[in-house]
Amino acid sequence: MVGCRPSPTTYPGYRFPAAVIHHAVWLYHQFSLSLRDIELILAERGVVVSHESIRRWCLRFGADFAVRLRKRRSTPGDT
């Protein structure tokens, strides 16, 4: 597709891969979980990250994620 850039595998200056960051931000915006709940979910999967890091990721990447989630949401009247 023209003008569509693939998601990066890593973000320069960030310790964790982009997949981990995306998953944490997605959990926060999709399910309205607390930062500490997301910290526990990631810890169960073997990723040790602080809730403060997740908060920073949500501030940095959250707006873009929220826009993408809203675009994917079905509109009233869709079947």
FIKOL-91253 format. One record per residue (C-alpha): residue number from 1; residue in one letter; x, y, z. Coordinates in pm, 1 decimal. Layout:
// FIKOL-91253
   k r       xx       yy       zz
 NUM A        X        Y        Z
...
//
This chain:
// FIKOL-91253
   k r       xx       yy       zz
   1 M      0.0      0.0      0.0
   2 V    123.1    345.0    -80.3
   3 G    203.8    562.5    221.5
   4 C    155.4    281.8    472.2
   5 R    462.3    219.9    684.2
   6 P    503.0   -108.7    868.8
   7 S    532.4    -94.4   1246.1
   8 P    894.0    -86.8   1362.3
   9 T   1032.9   -391.1   1540.6
  10 T   1215.0   -167.1   1789.5
  11 Y   1201.4    194.2   1893.5
  12 P   1536.8    373.8   1922.9
  13 G   1606.8    459.1   2285.1
  14 Y   1363.7    202.8   2427.0
  15 R   1479.3   -112.8   2600.8
  16 F   1186.5   -334.6   2506.2
  17 P   1081.4   -451.7   2159.1
  18 A    796.4   -271.4   1989.9
  19 A    570.8   -577.7   2029.5
  20 V    589.8   -554.3   2410.2
  21 I    523.7   -179.8   2405.1
  22 H    229.8   -223.0   2167.0
  23 H     79.7   -498.5   2378.9
  24 A    102.8   -295.9   2700.2
  25 V    -48.6     15.0   2540.8
  26 W   -318.0   -195.5   2372.8
  27 L   -415.4   -355.2   2706.0
  28 Y   -437.2    -13.3   2869.3
  29 H   -658.2    142.3   2602.5
  30 Q   -866.9   -157.3   2499.0
  31 F   -959.7   -290.9   2843.5
  32 S   -905.9     13.7   3068.6
  33 L   -680.3   -183.7   3300.1
  34 S   -468.0    -14.4   3562.9
  35 L    -96.8     24.4   3501.4
  36 R    -20.3   -215.0   3785.5
  37 D   -256.2   -476.4   3637.7
  38 I    -70.4   -452.4   3307.8
  39 E    258.7   -480.5   3496.3
  40 L    134.4   -807.3   3651.0
  41 I      6.9   -943.0   3318.2
  42 L    341.6   -878.4   3153.4
  43 A    525.9  -1026.7   3453.4
  44 E    325.3  -1348.1   3413.4
  45 R    459.0  -1363.7   3057.9
  46 G    817.2  -1312.8   3170.5
  47 V    851.0   -941.6   3093.5
  48 V    962.0   -743.0   3396.6
  49 V    865.5   -380.2   3345.3
  50 S    759.6   -111.8   3591.1
  51 H    419.8     52.6   3586.5
  52 E    597.6    387.4   3541.0
  53 S    746.6    268.7   3210.9
  54 I    401.5    159.1   3096.9
  55 R    264.1    500.4   3191.6
  56 R    532.0    671.4   2981.2
  57 W    459.4    439.9   2686.9
  58 C     89.6    518.1   2710.2
  59 L    160.5    891.4   2710.8
  60 R    402.3    862.3   2417.6
  61 F    225.4    605.4   2196.5
  62 G   -127.5    601.8   2338.3
  63 A   -287.5    873.8   2126.3
  64 D   -189.7    699.3   1802.8
  65 F   -310.4    366.5   1939.3
  66 A   -644.2    510.3   2051.1
  67 V   -702.5    660.7   1705.4
  68 R   -632.6    325.5   1540.2
  69 L   -867.0    143.6   1779.8
  70 R  -1146.3    394.9   1713.1
  71 K  -1105.6    354.1   1336.9
  72 R  -1134.2    -24.1   1366.9
  73 R  -1445.0     -4.6   1584.5
  74 S  -1764.6    -81.0   1397.2
  75 T  -2005.9    201.8   1331.9
  76 P  -2369.8    194.5   1443.2
  77 G  -2578.3     14.4   1185.2
  78 D  -2298.1   -216.5   1068.5
  79 T  -2396.8   -577.0   1035.5
//
